[in-house]
Amino acid sequence: MLLRSHCCYYLTIITALAVFLATTSFADAQSCNGILVSYAHTGGVRLPPNVSDPAKQPYRFESTVTVLNNGLDELKSWKVFVGFDHDELLVSASNAVLADGTTLPAAVGNGTVFAGFPMTDLKTAVETAGDLTQMQAQIELVGTVFGVAPPSVPMPKSINLANDGFLCRRSTAQGKNASSVCCTRDPKFKTNITTDEEFLPRQSGDLTIMYDVIRTYDSNYWAEVTIANHNPLGRLDNWRLSWDWMNDEFIYSMKGAYPSVVDASDCLFGKQGTFYRDLDFAHVLNCERRPTIIDLPPTKFNDSDLGKIPFCCRNGTILPPSMDPSMSASRFQMQVFKMPPALNRSQLLPPQNWNISGTLNPDYKCGPPVRVSPTENPDPSGLPSNKTVMASWQIVCNITTAKRTSSKCCVSFSSYYNDSVIPCKTCACGCPKNAERTCSTTAPAMWLPPEALLVPFENRTAKAVAWASLKHLRVPNPMPCSDNCGVSINWHLYTDYTKGWSARVTLFNWGETNFADWFAAVQMDKAAAGFEKMYSFNATLLDGVNNTIIMQGLPGLNYLVAETDAADPLRDPRVPGKQQSVISFTKKTTPGINVAHGDGFPTKVFFNGEECSLPSVYPSSSGFRDGFSLATPLLLTLLMILL
């Protein structure tokens, strides 16, 4: 038996060495005293269908990425970048996941970063006596490439190590189908990490998720998941959290949150049902490979079975810490059942490919789970000591804006010196799918009379055309499409005098969702230092955020209701939810400010953390009327009161 185990061990080493040498030149491996990253294209065939355009013909490609630690320090949480350059569609990848949390298959034509899984750390030759199974990781890639027919080889544009603190040389080609690069530590890179520390330090980000194992058994464990918001303008409403189980795990029970779909059928008719023959799957909550978790309503907070978890049960609302630190986190617990061969209480692997989203909130990209030191909590017995959990992983998520992504809110500008309102941009929040026959997606939005802001877009046409005729403005044909935004904000330059000035801010909710505890923020590049106060909202100048003023409703008035029917729905248009306040500024701290020529308008506007689309022009001062008039703002305020 001992002889057989030794044979198996040496066979594994020989096999790994053979594969390694097949993908990396021996000279490169010997000369690199750091991290050697290599890429080898191992095969490809033509795929159906046969298309007439050679550039669109699909081909299968197979390749291997090898990461070898030839240095003196252990490489923790390794990551590599592969600069795919041929519109590749990646179908599978062994021993790694995509670092941005994307689930395969995925388009990687602009390059992608891989993170190691389940082997996240690469040990050194010194501490393993040259054991390649601990020193290196190999990613077997299979995917589809377009327009690169054999014998041409779809090689990546570049490859390198993606961990911080490393410098990579230029990659070296090895024939037509392989390349490698050696990466060494940057002596100028400053870090507070010592190489003998067991865990990586916790990282900062817009939002972090802690995956803490609080109890563990041979076949299952309890995990506590904590979502914490660190961005002063970030926010989530009705959050939805998802991940991928990598080893057929399933959720048996939960406290503080719940799956969006309760379904055990995948387990009952799958390998889980075969293994756990005596388990009552009627009590299993979810067996999906990628479950989606939602928060519970506040009424469940004191529920003995579902609630009584700190920071739970808030309808999925996570506020920015600048607004309310006590509401900037959410937490739940779940019991996870494992499958062979991980039936050991110390064999713990977190799920991968995390994603979190909300309603009218920023988009987040989440990195892979990183093992960190076990979380410490106050001892529940009340003793003056801390108690650590069994194991902890941290997932860092940051706000991202993809190219050609539409906004979810928009802004209109108006002023005391011009009768016209500059509305939200055409298609500011996306264009209708079939716009060709009904409206123009490229025509600029038509200027409006002030009262038109109070009615839905579909009821503005007559007012816009009449106003264009009155002001001698051009009427596009076809008419421009709407902004298609659920929330719009009007910034009206209200007054401008010697010692100060003011603006009026009006929020409109055109959607079907009520916004509790809403907030908005404006970035005033030249005027923020002069901020004095708001009269119907709470507002403050944010510390550490460039010239940004955050505002929210007063207690009891922080609810922006959805659009509703008018008193006479058959005759009158629907009525948006509205909130309005005046904001005042002094010129004492901002000498030289030119309010009417742009300095009095925000350069960025946010609603519930989402950056809104702004008009590309300001109201023209050529529209000054003879003598100062408050007719426009008084008219809009009066109409709001009447509605």
C-alpha positions in Angstrom: 0.0 0.0 0.0 2.9 2.4 0.9 4.6 1.5 -2.3 1.5 2.3 -4.3 1.1 5.7 -2.7 4.7 6.6 -3.4 4.2 5.6 -7.0 1.1 7.7 -7.3 2.9 10.6 -5.8 5.9 10.4 -8.2 3.7 9.8 -11.1 1.8 13.1 -10.3 5.1 15.0 -10.1 6.4 13.5 -13.4 3.1 14.3 -15.2 3.1 17.9 -13.9 6.7 18.3 -15.0 5.9 16.9 -18.5 3.0 19.3 -19.0 5.0 22.2 -17.7 7.9 21.5 -20.0 5.5 21.2 -22.9 4.3 24.7 -22.3 7.4 26.5 -21.1 11.0 26.4 -22.3 13.5 24.9 -19.9 15.8 27.9 -20.4 13.0 30.4 -19.4 12.1 28.3 -16.3 15.8 28.3 -15.2 16.5 31.9 -15.8 13.4 33.4 -14.2 14.0 34.1 -10.5 10.4 35.3 -9.9 7.0 34.4 -11.3 7.1 32.8 -14.7 3.8 33.1 -16.7 3.5 31.2 -19.9 0.8 30.7 -22.5 0.7 27.9 -25.0 -1.9 27.4 -27.8 -2.5 23.6 -28.0 -5.1 23.2 -30.7 -8.1 24.4 -32.6 -10.7 23.3 -35.2 -13.3 25.0 -37.4 -16.8 25.2 -35.9 -20.2 25.3 -37.6 -21.9 27.1 -39.1 -20.0 27.8 -42.2 -20.3 31.5 -43.0 -19.3 33.5 -46.0 -17.4 36.2 -44.1 -14.1 34.7 -43.1 -13.8 37.3 -40.2 -17.0 35.9 -38.6 -16.1 32.2 -39.0 -15.9 30.6 -35.5 -13.1 28.2 -34.5 -12.5 26.3 -31.3 -9.3 27.1 -29.5 -7.5 25.2 -26.6 -4.6 26.6 -24.6 -2.8 26.4 -21.4 -1.7 29.2 -19.0 1.0 28.2 -16.5 2.0 30.2 -13.4 5.2 29.1 -11.7 6.6 30.5 -8.6 10.4 30.5 -8.9 10.9 33.2 -6.3 11.8 33.1 -2.6 8.4 34.3 -1.3 5.1 32.6 -1.4 2.7 34.1 -3.9 -0.7 34.7 -2.3 -4.0 35.0 -4.2 -2.3 34.8 -7.6 -3.8 36.5 -10.6 -2.7 36.6 -14.2 -3.8 38.8 -17.1 -4.2 37.3 -20.6 -4.6 40.0 -23.3 -7.0 38.1 -25.6 -7.2 40.1 -28.9 -9.5 38.2 -31.3 -13.0 38.5 -29.9 -12.6 35.3 -27.9 -15.5 33.7 -26.1 -14.2 31.7 -23.2 -16.3 28.6 -22.4 -14.3 26.9 -19.7 -11.2 27.4 -17.5 -9.8 24.9 -15.1 -8.2 25.8 -11.7 -9.2 29.5 -12.0 -12.1 31.9 -12.2 -12.5 35.3 -13.8 -11.3 37.9 -11.3 -14.2 40.3 -12.0 -16.8 37.7 -11.0 -18.1 37.0 -14.5 -19.6 33.5 -14.9 -18.5 31.5 -17.9 -19.1 31.5 -20.8 -17.9 35.1 -21.2 -16.7 37.4 -23.9 -13.0 38.1 -23.1 -11.9 39.8 -26.4 -10.5 42.8 -24.6 -8.4 40.7 -22.2 -9.3 39.3 -18.8 -7.8 38.6 -15.4 -7.8 35.0 -14.0 -7.7 34.3 -10.2 -6.6 31.0 -8.8 -9.2 28.6 -7.6 -9.2 26.3 -5.6 -5.4 26.7 -5.3 -5.0 30.4 -4.6 -1.4 30.5 -3.2 1.8 29.3 -4.9 4.6 28.1 -2.6 8.3 28.3 -3.3 10.7 25.6 -4.4 12.7 26.1 -1.2 9.8 25.3 1.1 8.5 22.4 -1.0 11.8 20.9 -2.3 10.7 21.7 -5.8 7.2 20.1 -5.7 5.6 21.5 -8.8 2.1 20.6 -7.6 2.5 23.3 -4.9 4.7 25.7 -6.9 2.6 26.1 -10.0 -0.9 26.3 -11.3 -2.1 25.5 -14.8 -5.3 26.8 -16.4 -6.7 24.8 -19.3 -8.7 27.1 -21.5 -11.3 26.2 -24.1 -13.2 28.8 -26.1 -14.3 30.1 -29.4 -12.4 32.6 -31.6 -13.5 34.3 -34.7 -11.7 34.8 -38.0 -8.4 33.1 -37.1 -8.2 30.0 -39.2 -5.5 27.3 -38.8 -2.6 27.3 -39.3 -2.8 30.8 -37.9 -2.7 30.9 -34.1 -4.8 33.3 -32.0 -2.1 34.3 -29.6 -2.9 36.9 -26.9 -1.5 40.4 -27.3 0.3 40.1 -23.9 0.4 38.1 -20.7 1.6 39.2 -17.2 1.1 38.7 -13.5 -1.7 40.9 -12.2 -0.7 40.9 -8.5 0.4 44.3 -7.1 4.1 44.9 -6.5 5.5 43.1 -9.5 7.3 44.2 -12.7 7.0 42.1 -15.8 9.5 42.0 -18.7 8.3 41.9 -22.3 6.9 38.6 -23.2 9.1 36.2 -25.2 7.7 34.3 -28.1 8.5 30.6 -28.4 7.6 29.7 -31.9 4.2 30.5 -33.2 2.1 29.0 -30.5 3.7 29.9 -27.1 5.1 32.8 -25.1 6.3 33.5 -21.6 7.1 36.4 -19.3 9.1 36.6 -16.1 7.8 38.9 -13.4 9.8 40.0 -10.3 9.1 42.0 -7.3 9.3 45.8 -7.7 11.8 47.1 -5.2 10.1 50.5 -5.2 6.7 49.1 -4.3 5.8 49.9 -0.7 3.6 47.5 1.2 2.9 46.8 4.9 2.7 43.1 4.2 5.5 40.9 5.6 6.1 37.7 3.6 5.8 35.5 6.7 2.2 36.5 7.4 -0.3 33.7 7.0 -3.1 35.9 5.5 -3.3 38.9 3.2 -4.6 42.1 4.8 -8.1 43.3 4.3 -8.5 45.6 1.2 -10.5 48.7 0.8 -13.2 49.2 -1.8 -16.5 50.8 -2.5 -18.3 47.8 -1.0 -16.9 44.8 0.8 -18.4 41.4 1.5 -17.1 39.2 4.4 -17.7 35.4 4.2 -17.1 34.1 7.7 -17.5 30.5 8.6 -18.8 30.6 12.2 -19.5 26.9 12.8 -18.3 23.9 10.9 -19.0 20.1 10.8 -17.9 17.3 8.5 -20.8 17.6 6.0 -22.0 21.2 6.5 -21.1 24.6 8.0 -22.7 27.9 9.0 -21.5 31.0 7.2 -22.2 34.6 8.1 -22.2 37.1 5.2 -21.7 40.8 5.9 -22.2 43.4 3.2 -20.6 46.8 4.1 -20.8 50.0 2.1 -17.8 52.3 2.3 -18.5 54.7 -0.6 -19.8 58.1 0.7 -22.2 58.2 -2.3 -22.8 54.5 -2.9 -26.1 52.9 -2.1 -28.2 49.8 -2.7 -31.9 49.4 -2.7 -33.5 45.9 -2.8 -30.1 44.4 -3.0 -29.7 41.0 -4.8 -26.6 39.0 -4.1 -25.5 36.0 -6.2 -22.5 33.7 -6.5 -21.5 30.3 -8.0 -21.1 27.2 -5.9 -18.1 25.3 -7.3 -18.5 21.9 -5.6 -22.3 21.2 -5.7 -23.0 22.8 -2.3 -26.6 23.8 -1.4 -28.3 26.0 1.1 -30.3 24.2 3.8 -31.5 27.1 6.0 -31.0 30.8 6.4 -31.5 33.6 8.9 -31.6 37.3 8.0 -32.1 36.8 4.2 -33.8 34.4 1.8 -33.3 32.9 -1.6 -35.4 34.6 -4.3 -36.4 31.1 -5.4 -37.0 28.3 -2.9 -36.5 25.1 -4.9 -34.8 21.8 -3.9 -35.6 19.9 -7.1 -32.0 20.2 -8.4 -30.8 18.4 -5.3 -33.6 15.8 -5.1 -33.0 14.6 -8.7 -29.2 15.2 -8.6 -26.1 13.9 -7.0 -27.0 15.6 -3.7 -30.1 13.5 -3.4 -28.1 10.4 -4.1 -25.5 11.1 -1.4 -27.8 12.5 1.3 -30.4 9.7 1.2 -31.8 10.3 4.7 -32.0 14.1 4.4 -35.5 15.6 4.1 -35.2 17.9 1.1 -38.6 19.4 1.8 -36.7 21.7 4.2 -33.9 22.6 1.8 -34.1 26.2 0.7 -32.1 26.3 -2.6 -30.1 23.9 -4.8 -29.2 26.2 -7.7 -25.6 26.4 -8.7 -26.0 30.2 -8.8 -28.6 31.2 -6.2 -29.8 34.8 -5.8 -30.3 36.0 -2.2 -32.6 38.9 -1.2 -33.1 40.7 2.1 -36.1 40.3 4.4 -38.6 43.0 5.2 -38.4 44.8 8.6 -41.4 42.8 10.0 -39.1 39.7 10.1 -36.4 41.3 12.3 -37.7 39.8 15.5 -38.8 36.5 13.9 -37.2 33.6 15.9 -36.7 31.4 12.8 -35.8 33.9 10.2 -34.6 37.1 11.9 -32.7 38.3 15.0 -29.5 38.9 13.0 -27.8 42.3 13.5 -28.2 44.6 10.4 -30.7 42.2 8.7 -34.2 42.8 7.5 -34.2 46.2 5.9 -35.8 45.4 2.5 -32.4 45.4 1.0 -31.5 49.0 1.7 -27.8 49.8 2.4 -27.2 53.5 2.8 -23.9 55.4 2.4 -21.9 55.8 5.7 -22.0 59.6 5.1 -25.8 59.5 5.4 -26.3 56.9 8.2 -23.5 54.7 9.4 -25.9 52.4 11.2 -27.7 51.6 7.9 -24.5 51.1 5.8 -24.3 47.3 6.3 -26.4 44.2 5.9 -25.9 40.7 7.3 -27.3 37.2 7.1 -26.4 33.6 8.1 -26.9 30.4 6.1 -26.3 26.7 6.6 -24.4 25.2 3.7 -24.2 21.4 3.0 -21.1 20.1 1.2 -20.5 17.2 -1.2 -17.6 14.7 -1.5 -14.7 14.9 -1.5 -14.9 18.0 0.8 -16.4 16.1 3.8 -14.0 17.4 6.4 -14.7 20.1 8.9 -11.5 21.9 8.0 -12.0 21.7 4.2 -13.8 25.0 3.5 -14.1 26.7 0.2 -16.1 29.9 -0.4 -18.4 30.3 -3.4 -16.9 32.2 -6.4 -18.1 34.8 -9.0 -19.9 37.2 -6.7 -22.3 39.8 -7.9 -24.5 42.4 -6.2 -27.0 44.8 -7.7 -29.9 47.0 -6.7 -32.7 49.1 -8.0 -31.6 52.4 -9.6 -28.1 51.9 -8.1 -24.6 51.9 -9.4 -23.2 48.8 -11.0 -20.6 46.9 -9.0 -17.8 44.5 -10.1 -16.6 42.1 -7.5 -13.2 40.4 -7.2 -12.6 36.9 -6.1 -12.8 35.9 -2.4 -9.4 36.4 -0.7 -8.5 34.5 2.5 -7.9 37.0 5.3 -7.4 36.7 9.1 -10.4 35.3 10.9 -12.9 38.0 11.9 -13.0 38.9 15.6 -16.3 39.6 17.3 -17.1 40.5 20.9 -17.5 37.4 23.1 -21.2 36.7 23.4 -20.7 35.8 27.1 -20.0 39.4 27.9 -16.4 38.8 28.9 -13.9 41.5 27.9 -12.4 39.3 25.1 -12.9 38.7 21.4 -13.9 35.5 19.7 -12.7 34.6 16.2 -14.6 32.8 13.6 -13.3 29.6 12.0 -12.3 31.1 8.6 -12.8 34.4 6.7 -12.7 35.5 3.1 -13.1 39.0 1.8 -14.8 40.0 -1.5 -14.1 43.6 -2.7 -16.6 45.2 -5.0 -16.1 48.6 -6.8 -18.5 50.8 -8.7 -17.9 50.5 -12.4 -19.4 52.1 -15.5 -19.3 50.0 -18.6 -18.8 51.6 -22.0 -22.1 52.8 -23.7 -24.0 52.2 -20.4 -27.0 54.4 -20.1 -27.7 56.5 -17.0 -30.7 55.8 -14.8 -31.5 59.4 -13.9 -31.2 62.7 -15.7 -31.0 66.5 -15.0 -32.6 69.5 -16.6 -31.3 73.1 -16.3 -33.3 76.3 -16.1 -32.6 79.8 -14.8 -34.2 83.1 -13.8 -32.7 84.8 -16.8 -34.1 82.6 -19.5 -37.8 81.5 -20.0 -36.8 78.1 -21.5 -36.0 74.9 -19.7 -33.1 72.8 -21.1 -34.5 69.3 -20.6 -32.8 66.0 -20.1 -31.0 64.7 -23.1 -32.7 62.6 -25.7 -32.4 58.9 -24.7 -30.4 59.9 -21.6 -31.4 56.6 -19.9 -31.6 54.5 -23.1 -33.6 54.6 -26.3 -36.8 52.6 -27.1 -36.1 49.4 -29.0 -38.3 50.3 -32.0 -37.8 54.0 -32.4 -37.3 54.3 -36.1 -40.9 55.0 -37.0 -41.9 57.0 -34.0 -39.1 59.3 -32.8 -35.5 60.3 -33.5 -32.8 59.0 -31.2 -30.3 61.6 -32.4 -32.4 64.8 -32.5 -31.6 67.1 -29.6 -34.3 67.5 -26.9 -36.6 70.4 -27.5 -36.5 73.3 -25.1 -39.6 73.5 -22.9 -41.8 76.0 -21.0 -41.4 75.6 -17.2 -44.8 74.0 -16.7 -44.0 71.2 -19.1 -41.6 69.7 -16.5 -44.7 68.7 -14.4 -46.2 66.4 -17.0 -45.0 63.0 -18.4 -43.0 63.2 -21.7 -45.8 61.8 -23.8 -48.0 64.8 -22.7 -45.3 67.4 -23.5 -45.4 67.4 -27.3 -48.1 70.1 -27.8 -46.4 72.3 -25.2 -43.0 71.8 -26.8 -44.2 72.6 -30.3 -46.2 75.7 -29.1 -43.1 76.9 -27.2 -40.9 76.4 -30.3 -43.3 78.5 -32.3 -43.4 81.2 -29.7 -39.6 81.3 -29.3 -38.8 80.7 -33.0 -37.0 77.4 -32.3 -36.6 74.5 -34.8 -39.0 71.6 -34.6 -37.3 68.3 -35.5 -39.1 65.8 -37.8 -39.4 63.2 -36.5 -39.6 64.5 -32.9 -36.8 63.5 -30.5 -37.3 60.4 -28.3 -37.9 60.8 -24.6 -35.1 60.6 -21.9 -36.7 57.3 -20.7 -35.5 58.1 -17.1 -37.4 57.0 -14.0 -36.0 59.9 -12.0 -35.2 63.4 -13.2 -33.9 66.4 -11.3 -34.4 70.1 -12.2 -31.6 72.5 -11.2 -33.0 76.1 -11.4 -30.7 79.0 -10.9 -33.1 81.0 -8.7 -31.3 84.3 -7.7 -27.9 86.0 -8.2 -27.0 89.0 -6.2 -23.9 90.8 -4.9 -23.2 88.8 -1.8 -24.7 85.4 -2.7 -27.0 83.4 -4.9 -29.5 80.5 -4.7 -30.8 77.6 -6.7 -34.0 75.5 -6.5 -33.7 71.7 -6.7 -36.8 69.7 -7.7 -36.8 65.9 -7.8 -39.4 64.0 -10.0 -40.1 60.3 -9.7 -41.7 59.1 -13.0 -41.3 55.4 -12.2 -43.4 52.9 -10.3 -40.9 52.5 -7.4 -41.2 54.5 -4.2 -37.8 55.7 -2.8 -37.5 55.7 1.0 -34.5 57.4 2.5 -33.5 58.9 -0.8 -30.5 61.1 -1.2 -29.0 63.3 -4.0 -25.6 64.9 -4.4 -24.2 67.6 -6.5 -20.6 68.4 -7.4 -20.0 72.1 -7.6 -16.5 72.6 -8.9 -16.3 76.4 -8.1 -19.2 77.0 -5.8 -19.1 74.3 -3.2 -17.0 76.3 -0.8 -19.8 78.9 -0.6 -22.5 76.5 0.4 -24.7 77.9 3.2 -27.8 75.8 3.7 -30.9 74.1 2.3 -34.3 75.0 3.5 -36.5 71.9 3.0 -33.8 69.2 2.8 -30.9 68.3 5.1 -27.7 69.0 3.3 -24.0 69.0 4.1 -20.6 69.4 2.3 -18.9 66.0 2.2 -15.5 65.6 3.7 -13.0 64.0 1.4 -15.2 64.1 -1.7 -14.4 66.7 -4.3 -16.7 69.8 -3.9 -19.7 67.6 -3.3 -22.9 68.5 -1.4 -25.1 65.7 -0.3 -28.8 66.3 0.4 -31.7 64.2 1.7 -35.3 64.7 2.9 -36.0 66.0 6.4 -37.2 63.3 8.9 -40.7 62.3 7.9 -40.2 63.9 4.4 -37.6 61.5 3.0 -40.0 59.5 0.9 -40.1 60.1 -2.9 -43.3 58.5 -4.0 -43.9 56.9 -7.4 -45.9 58.4 -10.2 -49.7 58.3 -9.6 -52.9 58.9 -11.5 -54.3 62.4 -11.5 -57.6 63.3 -9.8 -59.3 62.8 -13.2 -57.3 60.1 -15.0 -59.5 60.3 -18.1 -58.7 63.9 -18.6 -55.4 64.8 -16.8 -51.9 63.2 -17.2 -50.3 61.2 -14.5 -48.6 63.0 -11.7 -44.9 62.3 -10.7 -43.7 62.1 -7.1 -42.0 65.4 -6.2 -39.7 66.9 -3.6 -38.3 70.5 -3.8 -36.0 72.8 -1.8 -33.9 75.9 -2.2 -30.2 75.9 -1.7 -28.2 79.0 -0.9 -24.6 80.0 -1.4 -22.4 82.9 -0.3 -19.9 84.6 -2.6 -17.7 85.6 0.3 -15.6 82.4 0.1 -15.7 82.1 -3.8 -14.5 85.4 -5.2 -14.7 85.7 -8.9 -17.4 83.2 -9.3 -19.6 83.7 -12.5 -22.9 82.1 -11.5 -24.8 82.9 -14.7 -22.2 81.6 -17.0 -21.9 78.1 -15.7 -20.4 78.3 -12.2 -23.9 78.1 -10.7 -24.6 74.7 -12.3 -23.4 71.3 -11.0 -20.8 69.4 -13.0 -22.0 66.1 -11.6 -25.3 65.0 -10.1 -26.1 61.8 -8.3 -29.3 60.2 -7.2 -29.1 57.2 -4.7 -25.5 56.8 -5.8 -26.2 56.7 -9.5 -24.6 59.4 -11.6 -27.2 61.2 -13.7 -27.0 62.5 -17.3 -26.5 66.2 -17.6 -27.4 68.6 -20.4 -24.5 69.5 -22.6 -25.3 73.3 -22.5 -26.4 75.9 -19.9 -29.3 78.3 -20.3 -28.2 81.2 -22.4 -27.8 84.6 -20.8 -28.9 86.1 -24.1 -32.4 85.3 -22.9 -32.3 88.1 -20.2 -35.6 89.8 -19.8 -36.0 93.5 -19.2 -35.9 93.8 -15.5 -35.5 90.9 -13.0 -38.5 88.6 -12.9 -39.5 85.7 -10.6 -42.4 84.7 -12.8 -40.9 81.3 -14.0 -39.9 79.9 -10.6 -43.1 81.2 -8.9 -45.2 79.6 -11.6 -43.5 76.2 -11.3 -43.7 76.3 -7.5 -47.4 77.3 -7.6 -48.2 74.5 -10.1 -46.4 72.0 -7.8 -48.5 73.1 -4.9 -51.7 72.8 -6.8 -50.8 69.3 -8.1 
